[in-house]
Amino acid sequence: MAGRQQTPRGTPLPGRTGVTRVGGLVALALCMALGFISVRVWRQRGTGPETPALWLSDAPHRPLEVRLSVPAADVYRPHAPPRGGDALATPVPLGALSRLEERGDTHGVGVSYLLHGDTEQALAYLSRASPSLDRDSDLAAVAILRGHFDDALTLLDATLEAMPEHPQARWNRAVVARELGLTLLAATAFEAVASKGEPGWSDEAREQARTLRARLQARAEAWKATREAFLTRLSSPQAPLPLEGAARFPGLARESFYDLLAIAENSEQVEELLPLGRVLDHAAGGGAVLEDTVRRTAVLDFARRSPLAREYAKFLQDAHPAPASFIERLRHEPTARDLLLGALLRTQGVAHTHEELRALTAEETDPWVLSRVAQEDARLDDLAGQGPQAGDRLREALGQCRANKLPLRCVDLLLRLSSRATASNRLVEAEEAARTAWHEAAALGEWEREGAALVMLANATRFQVRVALSRAYLMESLARQPDDCMARTQAHRNLASLALMRFRPQEARQELEASLACGQTPGLQGAWILADLARLDPRPSDEARLRAELDRVSPLKENAGRRVLATLIRGRFEVDRDWRAGQKVLRQAIAEAEPLLRVNADARDARAVAFQTLAVSAGHAGAFREALEVVAESLQVPVPEGCVLAAAVEAERTVAVVRGPQGQVQGAYDASRTVPLRDDLTGLVPASLVDMLRDCPRVAVLAAPPLDSRAGILPADLAWSYRVGTGAHAASPAKPPLHVVVSDVEPPTTLKLARLPSVADTDLAGAQRLLRLKGAQATPEHVLEAMEQATDIDIHAHGVVDRALSDATVIALSPQQDGHYALTAEELRRRHLQGAPLVVLGACSAARLAPFLHETSSLPQAFVASGARAVFAATADIPNDAGAFFRAVRERIQSGEEPSQALRAERLDWLRKQPHLRWVDKVLLYQ
C-alpha cells in the first residue's frame, strides 16, 4: 500500500533516550526553582498540613483528571474542571504549604500547587523532591497538564516498567494515550484500571474505555464492511455494488472501481459500473470523469481483452504464476493499456521508465490516475538518485490532488513525503507529514490509511530516539489492524529496532520473529536487525535469512543509498566472523558511499556507521593503534601530534585509545553496556587510560559521532578539546582586531523563546574594535557578513532545533525580509572566516546534536571548517551571567594561553569558588 515502505537507515544511535528528553524538563524546572529567590508566605491561623484546603479534598469534584500519588490528593471524586476556565478556582493555602516545606515535603508542596493550577511551581518543587516512582508519576501529571505528552509518556512507561501496578501511573498513562489520539491503547489502559476494583476510579475507567472503544469500533466496522463488499464484488461479478458505502468512503471505492473495471470480461460488466462512477464523480465535486471512463472501456474489443482481464484478476490476488511475463504481453496489446498501467504501478520489480508512463497516459485526463503516475515518477526519480526532483514531484502532486478534491490520494502522497523525509533525516518534516496524513485519514474514516500513518509516525519518532512515543504508535497500530499481515510485519520490525535501541536483544528477537510470522520477508530493516542479533542473540537461521534478504536488493527496488546500506549490513555481519574479511566489505561500503555523500542521507549514515564498526572491531581485535587511525580517518583529520584520545561506540561496544606523552599507545574495548549513552560521558574512558594523560599539557580528542557533541569524555582538570579541523594551527590573524557581538535578537514570536538579557558592557571590556549587531540588525545575512572579517565573535541567542532548516542546532536570529531567521551550520560552511576568529556561542545548547544522527553536522564544527581557530559552546543551557566566564577565558587566550589550557584554568577557578556550579563542565572546546 502506498506510503507503507519503510526506510531502515540503520539502527538510530542509542545516545539519548526519551528519558533524556524528560531530563531537559527536570533541568528547566531546576532553573526555574533557582529563580524563585523569594516567595511571600503568610501563615494562616488554624491551618495545619493536613487541612482539606491543601488537597481540595472537601470539594465535591476533583479539579484535575490526572491522578496524584499523595494519598490525600487521590481520594476519588468525579472530575469537573473549574468553572469559567479559571484554573485557580481556590486560593493556594500558602501557610499550610510553608509548613509542608519546613518538614522537607517538597513532593507534597508540588502536588498541592498542581491541584491549585500552578503547574510552574508544581514542576519546580517536584523536580527538587527525592527521586521516586511516585515523584515521576506526578511529574508526568504536570507534563500532561502542560501539553507535553511525549515527556509524560516517557516518565510513565519507565514508572510502570519498574512497578506495573502503580495505580496513578496506570491511570495517567491511559489519559495521555487518549490525548495523543491512541484510542485503543487508552481503552486498554483504562480497562486495566477498571479491573483493579478501586472505588470510583474503576467505574470511571470502565466508562472511559467503553466510550473510546464504541467510538472507534463504529468507524472501523463501517469501513471494513464497505471494503468487504468491494472484495466480494471483485471475486463475484453478481454481488451488489455497495453504492451507499462508496458515498461514505469514496477513496476506498475509487481504488476498487479501477480494479473492477480492469477485470470486467465483457461490455455488460463494464456498464454495470456506471452507477458507481456517478457516485464517485459526485464525491469529487461533479463532472463525468469516471462515467466517461466506463463508456470508453465498454466499447473495447473484449474478444482480445477478456482473457487478459481474467489474468489480471489473478494478478490482483497475487496468484499469477508469472507476473513479469504477463506485463510483457500487456505491452503488446493496445486494448489493455489501462491494465498495463495498473500492473506497472503495482509491481516494483519490473523495469519501466518515465517515458513509458508518459506514453500510457498521453491522453489521460483522470486526475486520480495522473496522481498515481506522478507518485510512481517520484519513486523512479528516487531510484535514479534524483531525490530533490522526487520531492518536487510529490509536493506538486499534493497540490493537484487538493485542487481536484481527491483526499485519499492526498493522504497517500503525505505518507510518501513522510517516508522520504525520514530517509533524508528531516524528521520533524516527516513527523508533521505523517501526523497530517493520520488526521486526514481519520476524518475520511479510512481505517487502513490511519494504520499506515501510525507506522510512519512511529518511524519518524523512532529515529529521533523518542522511544516511548514510537512504541505507543506501534502498539496502537497493532491493536487497530491485528489481521493485516503487512501492518503487523512493519509494526513488529520497528518494535524490534526499538528493543535493540534499549539493549534488549531477546525482546528484539521475539519482535523480529513476530514480524516474519505471516510470511513477509525481513526487508533491509530486518536484515540490519539480524546483523545485530547474530552477535547479541544468535540463531543458526540468521545467516541464511540475512543473505537471502541482501540477495533481493536490486536497482529496480532500492536506490543507490539503500544499496550502500545493504553492503554495510553485510560488512557488519561478516566482521564478527572474520575480522579482516569484514573490514574489506566495510571499506567497500565506504567507497560506495563517497560519491553519494552530498545527496543521500543513507550513504552518509552508511559511511559513518562503517567507520564506527571498523573502529570497535579493531578494538575487539586488540588493534588499538589501528582503531585510533580509523577514528581520525572518519573525522577526515590527521592524527594530531602529542597526547590524543580516540573513542568510538556502536551499540553495546566501545573502544577508547590513548596516546600518552611518551608516544605510548594503550586502548580498552568494552562490550558490556546495557543502557544507552548519557549526555554526560563521564566514565566512558577507563580511569587507567585517563591516568596516562595526566602529564599531558593538552589532549586532542578524536571522537566519532555521537560522542563528539557531549561533555565529560575527559575530566575537568585536564586541558582537552575536540579536534574537528585539519590539525594545522591557525596563524595569528593579520587583520586588525574586530570583535563582533550579536545580542538582543528578535526571533519570530512563533518560536515562543524567552527574551535574553542584554550583554553587559563589562563582558565586552577590552575589545579594541567592536561591532554590535542588535535587534532587527541581527539577521542571518548581516551576521554572516560581519563574521567573515571578525577576529572575535560572541553570539548571545537561543539555540533551537528546526529539522526543516538544518540537521544541527540552529541559532535563532532576527528574521530577514524573506522570513529567514536561522544561522545554520550549512550556511556557515559556505563562508570563509578570514580573521581566524575565537568564537563563543552563548546560545543555549549550541553544541547539542539530536541523538538520531550518525553524521557530524554541528554549529561548532561548521565554524572550525569555515576558519575559526577555536569555538566554545555548551551542551546544556547556560545562565545569563555566563559572559564573565567566557570573557575571562578569552583574556587568558589573548595573554598567550592555549585555548584548552585557558578553558581548564578558568573552569577550575570557578569550581573552586562555587563547587556546585555544574554548567561550566558542559562547555566544550572545538579546534
Residue, then its C-alpha position, 0 to 999 in steps of 0.5 A: m500500500a502506498g506510503r507503507q515502505q519503510t526506510p531502515r537507515g540503520t539502527p538510530l544511535p542509542g545516545r539519548t533516550g526519551v528519558t533524556r528528553v524528560g531530563g531537559l524538563v527536570a533541568l528547566a524546572l531546576c532553573m526555574a526553582l533557582g529563580f524563585i529567590s523569594v516567595r511571600v508566605w503568610r501563615q494562616r491561623g488554624t491551618g495545619p498540613e493536613t487541612p482539606a484546603l491543601w488537597l481540595s479534598d472537601a470539594p465535591h469534584r476533583p479539579l484535575e483528571v490526572r491522578l496524584s500519588v499523595p494519598a490525600a490528593d487521590v481520594y476519588r471524586p468525579h472530575a469537573p474542571p473549574r468553572g469559567g476556565d479559571a484554573l485557580a478556582t481556590p486560593v493556594p493555602l500558602g501557610a499550610l504549604s510553608r509548613l509542608e516545606e519546613r518538614g522537607d515535603t517538597h513532593g507534597v508542596g508540588v502536588s498541592y500547587l498542581l491541584h491549585g493550577d500552578t503547574e510552574q511551581a508544581l514542576a519546580y518543587l517536584s523536580r527538587a523532591s527525592p527521586s521516586l516512582d511516585r515523584d515521576s508519576d506526578l511529574a508526568a501529571v504536570a507534563i500532561l497538564r502542560g501539553h507535553f505528552d511525549d515527556a509524560l509518556t516517557l516518565l510513565d512507561a519507565t514508572l510502570e516498567a519498574m512497578p506495573e501496578h502503580p495505580q496513578a501511573r496506570w491511570n495517567r498513562a491511559v489519559v495521555a494515550r487518549e490525548l495523543g489520539l491512541t484510542l485503543l491503547a487508552a481503552t486498554a489502559f483504562e480497562a486495566v484500571a477498571s479491573k483493579g476494583e478501586p472505588g470510583w476510579s474503576d467505574e470511571a475507567r470502565e466508562q472511559a474505555r467503553t466510550l473510546r472503544a464504541r467510538l472507534q469500533a463504529r468507524a472501523e466496522a463501517w469501513k471494513a464492511t464497505r471494503e468487504a463488499f468491494l472484495t466480494r464484488l471483485s471475486s463475484p461479478q453478481a454481488p451488489l455494488p455497495l453504492e451507499g458505502a462508496a458515498r461514505f468512503p469514496g477513496l476506498a471505492r475509487e481504488s476498487f472501481y479501477d480494479l473492477l473495471a480492469i477485470a470486467e470480461n465483457s461490455e455488460q460488466v463494464e456498464e454495470l459500473l456506471p452507477l458507481g462512477r456517478v457516485l464517485d464523480h459526485a464525491a469529487g465535486g461533479g463532472a463525468v470523469l469516471e462515467d466517461t471512463v466506463r463508456r470508453t472501456a465498454v466499447l473495447d474489443f473484449a474478444r482480445r481483452s477478456p482473457l487478459a482481464r481474467e489474468y489480471a484478476k489473478f494478478l490482483q490476488d497475487a496468484h499469477p504464476a508469472p507476473a513479469s511475463f504477463i506485463e510483457r504481453l500487456r505491452h503488446e496489446p493496445t486494448a489493455r493499456d489501462l491494465l498495463l498501467g495498473a500492473l506497472l504501478r503495482t509491481q516494483g520489480v519490473a523495469h519501466t521508465h518515465e517515458e513509458l508512463r508518459a506514453l500510457t497516459a498521453e491522453e489521460t485526463d483522470p486526475w486520480v490516475l495522473s496522481r498515481v503516475a506522478q507518485e510512481d515518477a517520484r519513486l523512479d526519480d528516487l531510484a535514479g538518485q534524483g531525490p530533490q526532483a522526487g520531492d518536487r514531484l510529490r509536493e506538486a502532486l499534493g497540490q493537484c490532488r487538493a485542487n481536484k478534491l481527491p483526499l485519499r490520494c492526498v493522504d497517500l502522497l503525505l505518507r510518501l513525503s513522510s517516508r522520504a523525509t525520514a530517509s533524508n533525516r528531516l524528521v520533524e518534516a516527516e513527523e508533521a507529514a505523517r501526523t497530517a496524513w493520520h488526521e486526514a485519514a481519520a476524518l475520511g474514516e479510512w481505517e487502513r490509511e490511519g494504520a499506515a500513518l501510525v507506522m510512519l509516525a512511529n518511524a519518524t519518532r523512532f529515529q529521533v530516539r523518542v522511544a516511548l512515543s514510537r512504541a505507543y504508535l506501534m502498539e496502537s497500530l497493532a491493536r487497530q489492524p491485528d489481521d493485516c499481515m503487512a501492518r503487523t510485519q512493519a509494526h513488529r520490525n520497528l518494535a524490534s529496532l526499538a528493543l535493540m535501541r534499549f539493549r534488549p536483544q531477546e525482546a528484539r528477537q521475539e519482535l523480529e520473529a513476530s514480524l516474519a510470522c505471516g510470511q513477509t520477508p525481513g526487508l533491509q530493516g530486518a536484515w540490519i536487525l539480524a546483523d545485530l542479533a547474530r552477535l547479541d542473540p544468535r540463531p543458526s537461521d540468521e545467516a541464511r535469512l540475512r543473505a537471502e534478504l541482501d540477495r533481493v536488493s536490486p536497482l529496480k527496488e532500492n536506490a543507490g543509498r539503500r544499496v550502500l546500506a545493504t553492503l554495510i549490513r553485510g560488512r557488519f555481519e561478516v566482521d564478527r566472523d572474520w575480522r579482516a574479511g569484514q573490514k574489506v566489505l566495510r571499506q567497500a561500503i565506504a567507497e560506495a558511499e563517497p560519491l553519494l555523500r552530498v545527496n543521500a542521507d543513507a550513504r552518509d549514515a552508511r559511511a559513518v556507521a562503517f567507520q564506527t564498526l571498523a573502529v570497535s572491531a579493531g578494538h575487539a581485535g586488540a588493534f588499538r593503534e589501528a582503531l585510533e587511525v580509523v577514528a581520525e580517518s572518519l573525522q577526515v583529520p590527521v592524527p594530531e601530534g602529542c597526547v590524543l584520545a580516540a573513542a568510538v561506540e556502536a551499540e553495546r561496544t566501545v573502544a577508547v585509545v590513548r596516546g600518552p606523552q611518551g608516544q605510548v599507545q594503550g586502548a580498552y574495548d568494552a562490550s558490556r553496556t546495557v543502557p544507552l549513552r548519557d549526555d554526560l560521558t563521564g566514565l566512558v574512558p577507563a580511569s587507567l587510560v585517563d591516568m596516562l594523560r595526566d602529564c599531558p599539557r593538552v589532549a586532542v580528542l578524536a571522537a566519532p559521532p555521537l560522542d563528539s557533541r557531549a561533555g565529560i569524555l575527559p575530566a575537568d582538570l585536564a586541558w582537552s578539546y575536540r579536534v574537528g579541523t585539519g590539525a594545522h594551527a591557525a596563524s595569528p590573524a593579520k587583520p586588525p582586531l574586530h570583535v563582533v557581538v550579536s545580542d538582543v535578537e528578535p526571533p519570530t514570536t512563533l518560536k515562543l523563546a524567552r527574551l535574553p538579557s542584554v550583554a553587559d558592557t563589562d563582558l565586552a571590556g577590552a575589545q579594541r574594535l567592536l561591532r554590535l549587531k542588535g535587534a532587527q540588525a541581527t539577521p542571518e545575512h548581516v551576521l554572516e557578513a560581519m563574521e567573515q572579517a571578525t577576529d572575535i565573535d560572541i553570539h548571545a541567542h537561543g539555540v533551537v532545533d528546526r529539522a526543516l532548516s538544518d540537521a544541527t542546532v540552529i541559532a535563532l536570529s532576527p528574521q530577514q525580509d524573506g522570513h529567514y531567521a536561522l544561522t545554520a551550520e550549512e550556511l556557515r560552511r559556505r563562508h570563509l572566516q578570514g580573521a581566524p576568529l575565537v568564537v563563543l556561542g552563548a546560545c543555549s545548547a549550541a553544541r547539542l546534536a539530536p541523538f538520531l544522527h550518525e553524521t557530524s553536522s554541528l554549529p561548532q564544527a561548521f565554524v572550525a571548517s569555515g576558519a575559526r581557530a577555536v569555538f566554545a559552546a555548551t551542551a546544556d543551557i547556560p545562565n545569563d551571567a555566563g559572559a564573565f566566564f567566557r570573557a575571562v577565558r578569552e583574556r587568558i587566550q589573548s595573554g598567550e594561553e592555549p585555548s584548552q589550557a585557558l578553558r581548564a584554568e578558568r573552569l577550575d577557578w570557578l569550581r573552586k569558588q562555587p563547587h556546585l556550579r555544574w554548567v561550566d563542565k558542559v562547555l566544550l572546546y572545538q579546534 
